[in-house]
Amino acid sequence: MAQNLIIQLIDDIDGGEADETIAFSLNGKAYEIDLNTRNAGRLREAFAPFIDKARTSNRGESGSKLRQRDAVAGAQSKTLFSTLDVDEKARFRVWAEMPTARRVSNAKVQEWIAAGRP
């Protein structure tokens, strides 16, 4: 027995006939929405200023590939300051007059080391 299956998309906003399904993600959660051409345009216009300022992400990578990339990036992103122990960090901050700095350059830490780690 032959069958003819017809799939009709319904616009999730206005309930009319939809022309496409749009996939997007936000805060690590993936979404899909069925929209007609007009509503799809509205969605794209709403996202446009944010997309223009955003950077692309590699979240589509497979799990092991992503973990490998993150491990390499983590190894490369270690700073000289991050290798200091708690006491050294406190002494450095006093010496450098940087009590609340969140980023410390390797050059500044090297100056402190050259000064004898006072």
DSSP file (Angstrom, degrees, kcal/mol; ACC not computed):
  #  RESIDUE AA STRUCTURE BP1 BP2  ACC     N-H-->O    O-->H-N    N-H-->O    O-->H-N    TCO  KAPPA ALPHA  PHI   PSI    X-CA   Y-CA   Z-CA
    1    1 A M              0   0    0      0, 0.0     2,-0.2     0, 0.0     0, 0.0   0.000 360.0 360.0 360.0 125.3    0.0    0.0    0.0
    2    2 A A        -     0   0    0      2,-0.0     2,-0.4     1,-0.0     0, 0.0  -0.528 360.0-162.0 -81.6 145.5    1.5    3.3   -1.1
    3    3 A Q        -     0   0    0     -2,-0.2     2,-0.5     2,-0.0    -1,-0.0  -0.959  12.1-156.8-127.8 148.3    1.5    6.3    1.3
    4    4 A N        -     0   0    0     -2,-0.4     2,-0.5     2,-0.0    -2,-0.0  -0.960  15.2-162.1-123.5 110.1    2.0   10.0    0.6
    5    5 A L        -     0   0    0     -2,-0.5     2,-0.5     2,-0.0    -2,-0.0  -0.825   3.4-166.8 -99.0 126.1    3.2   11.8    3.7
    6    6 A I        -     0   0    0     -2,-0.5     2,-0.6     2,-0.0    -2,-0.0  -0.955   2.8-162.8-115.2 124.6    2.8   15.6    3.7
    7    7 A I        -     0   0    0     -2,-0.5     2,-0.5     2,-0.0    -2,-0.0  -0.932   7.1-169.9-108.0 123.7    4.6   17.6    6.3
    8    8 A Q        -     0   0    0     -2,-0.6     2,-0.4     9,-0.0    -2,-0.0  -0.958  14.1-141.2-116.3 125.1    3.3   21.1    6.8
    9    9 A L        -     0   0    0     -2,-0.5     9,-2.8     9,-0.4     2,-0.5  -0.682  12.5-153.4 -84.5 135.8    5.2   23.6    9.0
   10   10 A I  B     -A   17   0A   0     -2,-0.4     7,-0.2     7,-0.3    24,-0.2  -0.937  24.6-112.5-110.7 129.0    3.2   25.9   11.1
   11   11 A D     >  -     0   0    0      5,-3.4     4,-1.9    -2,-0.5    24,-0.2  -0.417  20.2-148.7 -61.6 123.6    4.6   29.3   12.1
   12   12 A D  T  4 S+     0   0    0     22,-3.0    -1,-0.2    -2,-0.2    23,-0.1   0.619  92.0  47.0 -72.7 -12.3    5.3   29.2   15.9
   13   13 A I  T  4 S+     0   0    0     21,-0.4    -1,-0.2     3,-0.1    22,-0.1   0.900 129.5  11.9 -93.2 -52.7    4.5   32.9   16.2
   14   14 A D  T  4 S-     0   0    0      2,-0.1    -2,-0.2     3,-0.0     3,-0.1   0.468  92.2-120.9-111.4  -1.1    1.3   33.5   14.3
   15   15 A G  S  < S+     0   0    0     -4,-1.9    -3,-0.1     1,-0.2     3,-0.1   0.441  72.7 118.6  80.2  -2.0    0.0   30.0   13.6
   16   16 A G  S    S-     0   0    0      1,-0.2    -5,-3.4    -6,-0.1     2,-0.3  -0.056  78.8 -56.9 -82.1-169.2    0.0   30.4    9.8
   17   17 A E  B     -A   10   0A   0     -7,-0.2    -7,-0.3    -3,-0.1     2,-0.3  -0.545  56.2-142.2 -74.0 132.8    2.0   28.4    7.3
   18   18 A A        -     0   0    0     -9,-2.8    -9,-0.4    -2,-0.3    18,-0.3  -0.663  12.9-162.0 -96.2 152.7    5.7   28.5    7.9
   19   19 A D        +     0   0    0     16,-2.0     2,-0.3     1,-0.3    17,-0.2   0.644  68.9   5.1-104.5 -21.9    8.4   28.6    5.2
   20   20 A E  E     -B   35   0B   0     15,-2.1    15,-2.8     2,-0.0     2,-0.5  -0.987  60.4-120.4-158.4 162.6   11.5   27.4    7.1
   21   21 A T  E     -B   34   0B   0     -2,-0.3     2,-0.5    13,-0.2    13,-0.2  -0.957  27.6-157.4-109.1 127.5   12.9   26.1   10.4
   22   22 A I  E     -B   33   0B   0     11,-3.2    11,-2.2    -2,-0.5     2,-0.4  -0.915   2.7-159.0-108.9 128.6   15.5   28.3   12.0
   23   23 A A  E     +B   32   0B   0     -2,-0.5     2,-0.3     9,-0.2     9,-0.2  -0.871  23.2 151.5-104.3 138.5   18.0   26.8   14.5
   24   24 A F  E     -B   31   0B   0      7,-2.3     7,-3.7    -2,-0.4     2,-0.3  -0.963  27.5-141.1-154.0 167.0   19.9   29.0   17.0
   25   25 A S  E     -B   30   0B   0     -2,-0.3     2,-0.3     5,-0.3     5,-0.2  -0.975  12.9-179.0-136.5 153.6   21.4   28.7   20.4
   26   26 A L  E >  S-B   29   0B   0      3,-2.3     3,-1.7    -2,-0.3    -2,-0.0  -0.970  72.1  -1.6-151.5 131.6   21.6   30.9   23.4
   27   27 A N  T 3  S-     0   0    0     -2,-0.3     3,-0.1     1,-0.3    -1,-0.0   0.853 130.3 -55.1  54.5  38.5   23.3   30.3   26.8
   28   28 A G  T 3  S+     0   0    0      1,-0.2     2,-0.5     0, 0.0    -1,-0.3   0.518 114.4 113.9  77.6   5.1   24.4   26.8   25.7
   29   29 A K  E <   -B   26   0B   0     -3,-1.7    -3,-2.3     2,-0.0     2,-0.3  -0.939  59.0-138.7-114.2 130.8   20.9   25.7   24.8
   30   30 A A  E     -B   25   0B   0     -2,-0.5     2,-0.3    -5,-0.2    -5,-0.3  -0.649  22.2-175.1 -90.1 141.7   19.9   24.9   21.2
   31   31 A Y  E     -B   24   0B   0     -7,-3.7    -7,-2.3    -2,-0.3     2,-0.3  -0.924  13.1-163.4-131.9 155.6   16.5   26.0   19.8
   32   32 A E  E     -B   23   0B   0     -2,-0.3     2,-0.4    -9,-0.2    -9,-0.2  -0.992   9.7-177.3-135.3 143.0   14.5   25.6   16.6
   33   33 A I  E     -B   22   0B   0    -11,-2.2   -11,-3.2    -2,-0.3     2,-0.5  -0.998  21.7-136.3-142.1 138.1   11.6   27.6   15.5
   34   34 A D  E     +B   21   0B   0     -2,-0.4   -22,-3.0   -13,-0.2   -21,-0.4  -0.825  36.6 168.3 -94.1 127.4    9.3   27.3   12.4
   35   35 A L  E     -B   20   0B   0    -15,-2.8   -15,-2.1    -2,-0.5   -16,-2.0  -0.964  34.5-121.2-140.2 152.9    8.6   30.7   10.8
   36   36 A N     >  -     0   0    0    -18,-0.3     4,-2.6    -2,-0.3     5,-0.2  -0.354  48.8 -92.9 -80.0 174.3    7.2   32.2    7.7
   37   37 A T  H  > S+     0   0    0      1,-0.2     4,-2.0     2,-0.2     5,-0.1   0.886 124.6  50.1 -58.8 -42.5    9.3   34.5    5.6
   38   38 A R  H  > S+     0   0    0      2,-0.2     4,-2.0     1,-0.2    -1,-0.2   0.946 114.2  42.6 -63.0 -49.9    8.2   37.7    7.4
   39   39 A N  H  > S+     0   0    0      1,-0.2     4,-2.3     2,-0.2    -2,-0.2   0.851 111.7  55.2 -68.4 -33.7    8.7   36.4   10.9
   40   40 A A  H  X S+     0   0    0     -4,-2.6     4,-2.4     2,-0.2    -1,-0.2   0.904 108.1  49.9 -63.3 -40.6   12.1   34.8    9.9
   41   41 A G  H  X S+     0   0    0     -4,-2.0     4,-2.5    -5,-0.2    -2,-0.2   0.896 109.1  51.4 -63.1 -41.2   13.2   38.3    8.7
   42   42 A R  H  X S+     0   0    0     -4,-2.0     4,-2.2     2,-0.2    -2,-0.2   0.910 110.4  49.1 -62.3 -42.4   12.1   39.9   11.9
   43   43 A L  H  X S+     0   0    0     -4,-2.3     4,-2.1     2,-0.2    -2,-0.2   0.941 112.2  47.6 -63.3 -46.5   14.1   37.3   13.9
   44   44 A R  H  X S+     0   0    0     -4,-2.4     4,-1.8     1,-0.2    -2,-0.2   0.896 111.7  50.7 -62.7 -40.2   17.2   37.9   11.7
   45   45 A E  H  < S+     0   0    0     -4,-2.5    -1,-0.2     1,-0.2    -2,-0.2   0.895 109.6  51.1 -62.9 -39.7   16.8   41.6   12.1
   46   46 A A  H  < S+     0   0    0     -4,-2.2     4,-0.3     1,-0.2    -2,-0.2   0.885 115.8  41.0 -65.7 -38.5   16.6   41.3   15.9
   47   47 A F  H >X S+     0   0    0     -4,-2.1     4,-2.6     1,-0.2     3,-1.0   0.744  93.9  87.9 -79.2 -23.9   19.7   39.2   16.0
   48   48 A A  H 3X S+     0   0    0     -4,-1.8     4,-2.5     1,-0.3     5,-0.2   0.839  85.7  48.0 -50.6 -49.6   21.7   41.3   13.5
   49   49 A P  H 3> S+     0   0    0      0, 0.0     4,-0.7     0, 0.0    -1,-0.3   0.832 116.3  45.4 -65.6 -27.7   23.2   43.9   15.8
   50   50 A F  H <> S+     0   0    0     -3,-1.0     4,-1.0    -4,-0.3     3,-0.4   0.890 112.4  49.5 -78.8 -41.0   24.3   41.2   18.3
   51   51 A I  H >< S+     0   0    0     -4,-2.6     3,-0.5     1,-0.2    -3,-0.2   0.888 105.5  59.0 -63.6 -39.4   25.7   38.9   15.5
   52   52 A D  H 3< S+     0   0    0     -4,-2.5    -1,-0.2    -5,-0.3    -2,-0.2   0.825 114.2  36.7 -59.2 -31.9   27.7   41.9   14.1
   53   53 A K  H 3< S+     0   0    0     -4,-0.7    -1,-0.2    -3,-0.4    -2,-0.2   0.534 103.2  92.0 -98.1  -9.0   29.5   42.3   17.4
   54   54 A A    <<  -     0   0    0     -4,-1.0     2,-0.3    -3,-0.5    -3,-0.0  -0.338  67.2-131.7 -85.2 165.6   29.8   38.6   18.3
   55   55 A R        -     0   0    0     -2,-0.1     2,-0.1     1,-0.0    -2,-0.1  -0.831  30.5-102.4-110.2 155.5   32.7   36.2   17.6
   56   56 A T        -     0   0    0     -2,-0.3     2,-0.3     2,-0.0    -1,-0.0  -0.363  34.0-145.7 -76.1 159.3   32.2   32.7   16.2
   57   57 A S        -     0   0    0     -2,-0.1     3,-0.3     1,-0.0    -1,-0.0  -0.898  16.1-143.0-125.7 152.5   32.4   29.7   18.4
   58   58 A N    >   +     0   0    0     -2,-0.3     3,-2.2     1,-0.2    -2,-0.0  -0.024  60.6 125.0-101.1  29.0   33.6   26.2   17.9
   59   59 A R  T 3   +     0   0    0      1,-0.3    -1,-0.2     7,-0.0     7,-0.1   0.625  62.6  69.6 -66.0 -11.4   30.9   24.6   20.0
   60   60 A G  T 3  S+     0   0    0     -3,-0.3    -1,-0.3     2,-0.0    -2,-0.1   0.526  76.8 110.0 -82.2  -5.6   29.9   22.4   17.1
   61   61 A E  S <  S-     0   0    0     -3,-2.2    -3,-0.0     1,-0.1     2,-0.0  -0.280  81.0 -95.1 -68.1 156.0   33.1   20.4   17.4
   62   62 A S     >  -     0   0    0      1,-0.1     4,-2.7     4,-0.0     5,-0.2  -0.305  38.7-107.0 -67.1 157.8   33.1   16.9   18.6
   63   63 A G  H  > S+     0   0    0      1,-0.2     4,-2.4     2,-0.2     5,-0.2   0.896 115.8  43.3 -55.3 -50.3   33.7   16.3   22.4
   64   64 A S  H  > S+     0   0    0      2,-0.2     4,-2.3     1,-0.2    -1,-0.2   0.893 115.3  49.3 -68.9 -37.6   37.2   14.9   22.2
   65   65 A K  H  > S+     0   0    0      2,-0.2     4,-2.4     1,-0.2    -1,-0.2   0.908 112.2  49.1 -65.4 -41.0   38.3   17.4   19.6
   66   66 A L  H  X S+     0   0    0     -4,-2.7     4,-2.6     2,-0.2    -2,-0.2   0.912 110.8  49.5 -64.6 -43.7   36.9   20.2   21.7
   67   67 A R  H  X S+     0   0    0     -4,-2.4     4,-2.3    -5,-0.2    -2,-0.2   0.900 111.2  49.9 -63.0 -40.8   38.6   18.9   24.9
   68   68 A Q  H  X S+     0   0    0     -4,-2.3     4,-2.2     2,-0.2    -2,-0.2   0.936 112.0  47.5 -62.7 -45.8   42.0   18.6   23.1
   69   69 A R  H  X S+     0   0    0     -4,-2.4     4,-2.6     1,-0.2    -2,-0.2   0.915 112.8  48.8 -62.0 -43.3   41.7   22.1   21.7
   70   70 A D  H  X S+     0   0    0     -4,-2.6     4,-2.6     2,-0.2    -1,-0.2   0.866 109.2  53.0 -65.6 -36.2   40.8   23.5   25.2
   71   71 A A  H  X S+     0   0    0     -4,-2.3     4,-2.0     2,-0.2    -1,-0.2   0.915 111.7  45.5 -64.9 -43.0   43.7   21.6   26.8
   72   72 A V  H  X S+     0   0    0     -4,-2.2     4,-2.1     2,-0.2    -2,-0.2   0.930 114.2  48.5 -65.0 -45.5   46.1   23.2   24.3
   73   73 A A  H  X S+     0   0    0     -4,-2.6     4,-1.6     1,-0.2    -2,-0.2   0.891 110.5  52.1 -62.4 -39.6   44.6   26.6   24.8
   74   74 A G  H  < S+     0   0    0     -4,-2.6     4,-0.4     1,-0.2    -1,-0.2   0.894 109.4  48.8 -64.2 -40.4   44.7   26.2   28.6
   75   75 A A  H >< S+     0   0    0     -4,-2.0     3,-0.7     1,-0.2    -1,-0.2   0.878 113.9  46.6 -66.2 -37.4   48.4   25.3   28.5
   76   76 A Q  H 3< S+     0   0    0     -4,-2.1    -1,-0.2     1,-0.2    -2,-0.2   0.746 107.2  58.1 -76.4 -23.3   49.2   28.3   26.3
   77   77 A S  T 3< S+     0   0    0     -4,-1.6    -1,-0.2    -5,-0.2     2,-0.2   0.461  74.4 118.4 -90.8  -0.2   47.1   30.7   28.4
   78   78 A K    <   -     0   0    0     -3,-0.7     2,-0.2    -4,-0.4    -3,-0.0  -0.466  52.5-152.3 -64.6 133.4   49.1   30.1   31.6
   79   79 A T     >  -     0   0    0     -2,-0.2     4,-0.7     1,-0.1    26,-0.1  -0.674  25.4-115.1-102.9 162.8   50.7   33.4   32.8
   80   80 A L  T >4 S+     0   0    0     -2,-0.2     3,-1.0     1,-0.2     4,-0.4   0.888 118.1  55.9 -61.4 -38.7   53.8   33.7   34.8
   81   81 A F  G >4 S+     0   0    0     23,-0.3     3,-1.5     1,-0.2    -1,-0.2   0.880 100.3  58.4 -60.9 -38.7   51.7   35.3   37.6
   82   82 A S  G 34 S+     0   0    0      1,-0.3    -1,-0.2    -3,-0.1    -2,-0.2   0.698  99.8  58.7 -67.6 -17.3   49.4   32.2   37.7
   83   83 A T  G << S+     0   0    0     -3,-1.0    -1,-0.3    -4,-0.7    -2,-0.2   0.580  85.9  98.5 -87.0  -9.5   52.4   30.0   38.5
   84   84 A L  S <  S-     0   0    0     -3,-1.5     2,-0.1    -4,-0.4    -3,-0.0  -0.452  76.5-119.1 -75.9 149.8   53.3   31.9   41.6
   85   85 A D     >  -     0   0    0     -2,-0.1     4,-2.5     1,-0.1     5,-0.2  -0.314  36.0 -93.9 -80.5 175.0   52.1   30.6   45.0
   86   86 A V  H  > S+     0   0    0      1,-0.2     4,-2.0     2,-0.2     5,-0.1   0.886 124.7  48.6 -59.8 -43.8   49.7   32.6   47.2
   87   87 A D  H  > S+     0   0    0      1,-0.2     4,-2.4     2,-0.2    -1,-0.2   0.914 111.9  49.2 -64.1 -43.2   52.5   34.2   49.3
   88   88 A E  H  > S+     0   0    0      1,-0.2     4,-2.8     2,-0.2    -2,-0.2   0.899 109.3  52.5 -64.0 -40.1   54.4   35.2   46.2
   89   89 A K  H  X S+     0   0    0     -4,-2.5     4,-2.4     2,-0.2    -1,-0.2   0.912 109.9  48.6 -61.6 -41.7   51.3   36.7   44.6
   90   90 A A  H  X S+     0   0    0     -4,-2.0     4,-1.8     2,-0.2    -2,-0.2   0.924 113.4  46.5 -64.4 -44.9   50.7   38.8   47.7
   91   91 A R  H  X S+     0   0    0     -4,-2.4     4,-2.5     1,-0.2    -2,-0.2   0.902 112.3  51.3 -64.3 -40.9   54.3   40.1   47.8
   92   92 A F  H  X S+     0   0    0     -4,-2.8     4,-3.2     1,-0.2     5,-0.2   0.935 107.4  52.5 -60.7 -46.3   54.2   40.8   44.1
   93   93 A R  H  X>S+     0   0    0     -4,-2.4     5,-2.2     1,-0.2     4,-0.6   0.875 111.5  46.4 -60.5 -38.6   50.9   42.8   44.4
   94   94 A V  H ><5S+     0   0    0     -4,-1.8     3,-0.7     3,-0.2    -1,-0.2   0.951 115.4  46.1 -66.2 -48.8   52.5   45.0   47.2
   95   95 A W  H 3<5S+     0   0    0     -4,-2.5    -2,-0.2     1,-0.2    -1,-0.2   0.900 118.4  41.5 -60.2 -43.8   55.7   45.5   45.2
   96   96 A A  H 3<5S-     0   0    0     -4,-3.2    -1,-0.2    -5,-0.2    -2,-0.2   0.491 104.4-128.1 -84.4  -4.2   53.8   46.3   42.0
   97   97 A E  T <<5S+     0   0    0     -3,-0.7    -3,-0.2    -4,-0.6    -4,-0.1   0.929  70.4 128.1  52.1  48.7   51.2   48.4   43.7
   98   98 A M    > < +     0   0    0     -5,-2.2     3,-0.6    -6,-0.2    -1,-0.1  -0.527  20.2 158.0-128.7  62.5   48.5   46.4   42.0
   99   99 A P  T 3  S+     0   0    0      0, 0.0    -1,-0.1     0, 0.0    -6,-0.1   0.761  80.7  22.6 -64.8 -25.0   46.3   45.2   44.9
  100  100 A T  T 3  S+     0   0    0     -3,-0.1    -2,-0.0    -7,-0.1    -7,-0.0   0.324  83.2 137.2-125.1   8.7   43.2   44.6   42.7
  101  101 A A    <   -     0   0    0     -3,-0.6     3,-0.1     1,-0.2    -3,-0.1  -0.312  33.7-166.1 -60.6 136.8   44.6   44.0   39.2
  102  102 A R  S    S+     0   0    0      1,-0.2     2,-0.4     0, 0.0    -1,-0.2   0.682  76.1  45.9 -96.1 -22.4   42.9   41.1   37.4
  103  103 A R        -     0   0    0    -22,-0.0     2,-0.5     2,-0.0    -1,-0.2  -0.986  65.6-174.8-124.3 130.1   45.5   40.9   34.6
  104  104 A V        -     0   0    0     -2,-0.4   -23,-0.3    -3,-0.1   -24,-0.1  -0.988  22.6-128.4-126.3 126.4   49.2   40.9   35.3
  105  105 A S     >  -     0   0    0     -2,-0.5     4,-1.7     1,-0.1     5,-0.2  -0.382  13.6-128.0 -73.7 149.9   51.7   40.9   32.4
  106  106 A N  H  > S+     0   0    0      1,-0.2     4,-2.5     2,-0.2     5,-0.2   0.861 109.9  59.6 -61.6 -36.0   54.5   38.5   32.3
  107  107 A A  H  > S+     0   0    0      1,-0.2     4,-1.9     2,-0.2    -1,-0.2   0.901 104.1  49.3 -61.2 -41.9   56.9   41.4   31.8
  108  108 A K  H  > S+     0   0    0      2,-0.2     4,-1.8     1,-0.2    -1,-0.2   0.900 111.8  48.3 -66.0 -40.2   55.9   42.9   35.1
  109  109 A V  H  X S+     0   0    0     -4,-1.7     4,-2.4     1,-0.2    -2,-0.2   0.890 109.2  53.7 -66.2 -39.0   56.3   39.6   36.9
  110  110 A Q  H  X S+     0   0    0     -4,-2.5     4,-2.6     1,-0.2    -2,-0.2   0.878 105.9  53.3 -63.7 -36.6   59.7   39.2   35.3
  111  111 A E  H  X S+     0   0    0     -4,-1.9     4,-1.6     2,-0.2    -1,-0.2   0.922 109.3  49.1 -60.0 -44.2   60.7   42.7   36.6
  112  112 A W  H  <>S+     0   0    0     -4,-1.8     5,-2.2     2,-0.2    -2,-0.2   0.903 111.6  48.3 -63.1 -42.9   59.7   41.5   40.1
  113  113 A I  H ><5S+     0   0    0     -4,-2.4     3,-1.7     1,-0.2    -1,-0.2   0.915 110.2  51.7 -64.3 -42.9   61.7   38.3   39.8
  114  114 A A  H 3<5S+     0   0    0     -4,-2.6    -1,-0.2     1,-0.3    -2,-0.2   0.799 103.9  59.2 -63.2 -28.9   64.7   40.3   38.5
  115  115 A A  T 3<5S-     0   0    0     -4,-1.6    -1,-0.3    -5,-0.2    -2,-0.2   0.418 128.7 -98.0 -80.4   2.9   64.4   42.6   41.6
  116  116 A G  T < 5 -     0   0    0     -3,-1.7    -3,-0.2     1,-0.1    -2,-0.2   0.659  55.3 -82.1  91.9  17.8   64.8   39.5   43.8
  117  117 A R      <       0   0    0     -5,-2.2    -1,-0.1    -6,-0.1    -4,-0.1   0.924 360.0 360.0  54.4  52.0   61.2   38.8   44.6
  118  118 A P              0   0    0      0, 0.0    -1,-0.1     0, 0.0    -5,-0.1   0.514 360.0 360.0 -61.7 360.0   61.0   41.4   47.4
